[in-house]
Amino acid sequence: MSYEGLRPRMPRWVPSGYRSLAQRCWHPAAAARPSADELVRQLERLGAGRAWKTSRGAQQAYRNHVQSSVADFLYAGGGVN
């Protein structure tokens, strides 16, 4: 979310990988932003949820939920210019 092109400041403790990913998501050109699939892949690569121990089926259900939620947000106008 932005107001007149401004973005929130991230605390210094936010790891650079997450910071970079957030900045890609904020790109003014929608085509330059990561897709929902890419966003999930990058979060997994960065270790988001690494401590989460559960079945493969539950992980896939969660992944599907996140992808669907991000896509719903984007197509509802939340991330589209």
Backbone as CSV, one residue per row, in Angstrom:
resi,resn,N_x,N_y,N_z,CA_x,CA_y,CA_z,C_x,C_y,C_z
1,MET,0.851,-1.167,0.000,0.000,0.000,0.000,0.900,1.234,0.000
2,SER,0.495,2.209,-0.761,1.268,3.442,-0.765,0.337,4.639,-0.786
3,TYR,0.876,5.740,-0.374,0.153,7.004,-0.424,1.074,7.969,-1.140
4,GLU,0.649,8.431,-2.285,1.445,9.341,-3.106,2.850,8.796,-3.357
5,GLY,2.910,7.478,-3.604,4.186,6.848,-3.914,5.083,6.575,-2.723
6,LEU,4.644,6.918,-1.525,5.456,6.693,-0.324,5.229,5.281,0.191
7,ARG,6.232,4.713,0.759,6.156,3.364,1.334,6.580,3.430,2.787
8,PRO,6.103,2.474,3.597,6.513,2.478,5.006,7.995,2.169,5.139
9,ARG,8.608,2.684,6.174,10.001,2.368,6.477,10.053,0.997,7.115
10,MET,11.054,0.252,6.754,11.252,-1.055,7.381,12.286,-0.905,8.480
11,PRO,12.045,-1.577,9.603,13.037,-1.520,10.686,14.382,-2.072,10.205
12,ARG,15.453,-1.640,10.828,16.797,-2.077,10.452,16.993,-3.574,10.601
13,TRP,16.237,-4.193,11.503,16.426,-5.619,11.754,15.838,-6.496,10.651
14,VAL,15.077,-5.925,9.709,14.507,-6.721,8.617,15.658,-7.189,7.722
15,PRO,15.791,-8.504,7.522,16.880,-9.016,6.691,16.815,-8.455,5.268
16,SER,17.968,-8.306,4.653,18.050,-7.685,3.330,17.233,-8.431,2.277
17,GLY,17.158,-9.751,2.363,16.375,-10.515,1.397,14.896,-10.161,1.450
18,TYR,14.361,-10.013,2.660,12.955,-9.629,2.811,12.749,-8.184,2.363
19,ARG,13.704,-7.349,2.690,13.625,-5.937,2.293,13.587,-5.828,0.764
20,SER,14.464,-6.550,0.100,14.528,-6.534,-1.359,13.230,-7.055,-1.976
21,LEU,12.697,-8.128,-1.408,11.452,-8.690,-1.918,10.302,-7.701,-1.751
22,ALA,10.233,-7.050,-0.605,9.169,-6.056,-0.387,9.288,-4.923,-1.391
23,GLN,10.500,-4.488,-1.654,10.701,-3.401,-2.614,10.286,-3.825,-4.017
24,ARG,10.534,-5.091,-4.377,10.068,-5.586,-5.676,8.542,-5.582,-5.731
25,CYS,7.905,-5.940,-4.619,6.433,-5.956,-4.570,5.862,-4.546,-4.686
26,TRP,6.629,-3.551,-4.300,6.178,-2.161,-4.324,6.493,-1.454,-5.640
27,HIS,7.101,-2.164,-6.573,7.510,-1.517,-7.830,6.307,-0.809,-8.454
28,PRO,6.485,0.412,-8.938,5.353,1.152,-9.515,4.750,0.490,-10.749
29,ALA,5.543,-0.285,-11.489,5.029,-0.980,-12.674,4.586,-2.379,-12.269
30,ALA,3.295,-2.646,-12.416,2.744,-3.938,-11.999,3.469,-5.111,-12.648
31,ALA,3.880,-4.959,-13.894,4.554,-6.050,-14.605,5.912,-6.387,-13.998
32,ALA,6.505,-5.470,-13.263,7.814,-5.698,-12.645,7.698,-6.359,-11.267
33,ARG,6.489,-6.441,-10.739,6.285,-7.056,-9.419,6.272,-8.573,-9.557
34,PRO,6.686,-9.287,-8.507,6.655,-10.751,-8.574,5.221,-11.266,-8.592
35,SER,5.023,-12.388,-9.271,3.709,-13.039,-9.266,3.488,-13.661,-7.891
36,ALA,2.278,-14.119,-7.641,1.984,-14.781,-6.368,2.850,-16.023,-6.219
37,ASP,3.012,-16.796,-7.307,3.853,-17.994,-7.259,5.299,-17.627,-6.927
38,GLU,5.819,-16.601,-7.587,7.188,-16.164,-7.345,7.354,-15.661,-5.916
39,LEU,6.369,-14.947,-5.425,6.421,-14.433,-4.055,6.524,-15.581,-3.057
40,VAL,5.699,-16.594,-3.233,5.740,-17.750,-2.335,7.082,-18.459,-2.441
41,ARG,7.583,-18.665,-3.660,8.891,-19.317,-3.845,10.003,-18.528,-3.146
42,GLN,9.987,-17.213,-3.300,11.028,-16.386,-2.688,10.934,-16.427,-1.158
43,LEU,9.719,-16.382,-0.636,9.565,-16.470,0.826,10.065,-17.814,1.338
44,GLU,9.765,-18.881,0.599,10.266,-20.193,1.003,11.790,-20.228,0.927
45,ARG,12.366,-19.647,-0.122,13.821,-19.605,-0.280,14.466,-18.842,0.871
46,LEU,13.804,-17.785,1.303,14.328,-16.965,2.395,14.155,-17.633,3.753
47,GLY,13.404,-18.732,3.788,13.253,-19.469,5.030,12.005,-19.137,5.810
48,ALA,11.078,-18.407,5.204,9.827,-18.087,5.903,9.117,-19.392,6.245
49,GLY,8.804,-19.556,7.498,8.083,-20.745,7.943,8.956,-21.981,8.071
50,ARG,10.273,-21.805,8.020,11.175,-22.957,8.074,10.963,-23.774,9.351
51,ALA,10.617,-23.121,10.418,10.422,-23.834,11.686,9.092,-24.580,11.733
52,TRP,8.265,-24.349,10.745,6.949,-24.970,10.716,7.087,-26.427,10.314
53,LYS,6.842,-27.325,11.232,6.958,-28.757,10.975,5.541,-29.330,10.868
54,THR,5.221,-29.836,9.698,3.897,-30.412,9.497,3.943,-31.313,8.276
55,SER,2.823,-31.896,7.935,2.778,-32.809,6.804,2.911,-32.067,5.478
56,ARG,3.345,-32.774,4.460,3.484,-32.190,3.131,2.125,-31.706,2.614
57,GLY,1.061,-32.448,2.908,-0.282,-32.040,2.479,-0.710,-30.729,3.115
58,ALA,-0.404,-30.551,4.399,-0.749,-29.312,5.090,0.069,-28.148,4.541
59,GLN,1.327,-28.399,4.217,2.166,-27.359,3.638,1.623,-26.926,2.281
60,GLN,1.197,-27.902,1.462,0.648,-27.569,0.148,-0.662,-26.803,0.296
61,ALA,-1.493,-27.186,1.242,-2.754,-26.474,1.477,-2.470,-25.029,1.886
62,TYR,-1.475,-24.831,2.747,-1.108,-23.479,3.170,-0.579,-22.677,1.985
63,ARG,0.292,-23.287,1.185,0.846,-22.630,0.001,-0.286,-22.196,-0.944
64,ASN,-1.244,-23.099,-1.162,-2.379,-22.765,-2.026,-3.184,-21.602,-1.451
65,HIS,-3.365,-21.602,-0.146,-4.110,-20.526,0.513,-3.394,-19.184,0.326
66,VAL,-2.084,-19.174,0.540,-1.316,-17.931,0.391,-1.389,-17.439,-1.045
67,GLN,-1.177,-18.330,-2.007,-1.221,-17.943,-3.414,-2.590,-17.384,-3.784
68,SER,-3.639,-18.031,-3.314,-4.993,-17.573,-3.601,-5.264,-16.213,-2.964
69,SER,-4.808,-16.024,-1.735,-5.027,-14.757,-1.040,-4.296,-13.611,-1.724
70,VAL,-3.054,-13.865,-2.129,-2.283,-12.831,-2.817,-2.929,-12.503,-4.153
71,ALA,-3.329,-13.530,-4.896,-3.970,-13.310,-6.194,-5.283,-12.548,-6.030
72,ASP,-6.078,-12.904,-5.032,-7.340,-12.185,-4.785,-7.068,-10.716,-4.504
73,PHE,-6.046,-10.436,-3.699,-5.697,-9.063,-3.373,-5.282,-8.297,-4.621
74,LEU,-4.416,-8.919,-5.425,-3.925,-8.254,-6.631,-5.031,-7.990,-7.626
75,TYR,-5.876,-8.971,-7.854,-6.939,-8.812,-8.854,-8.090,-7.956,-8.359
76,ALA,-8.163,-7.736,-7.056,-9.204,-6.863,-6.508,-8.774,-5.404,-6.585
77,GLY,-7.568,-5.170,-7.078,-7.094,-3.801,-7.220,-6.105,-3.381,-6.170
78,GLY,-5.808,-4.273,-5.229,-4.875,-3.904,-4.167,-3.457,-3.729,-4.633
79,GLY,-3.078,-4.401,-5.711,-1.708,-4.278,-6.176,-1.605,-3.877,-7.620
80,VAL,-2.706,-3.438,-8.192,-2.715,-3.087,-9.603,-2.846,-1.589,-9.745
81,ASN,-2.009,-1.003,-10.587,-2.077,0.451,-10.815,-3.218,0.774,-11.733
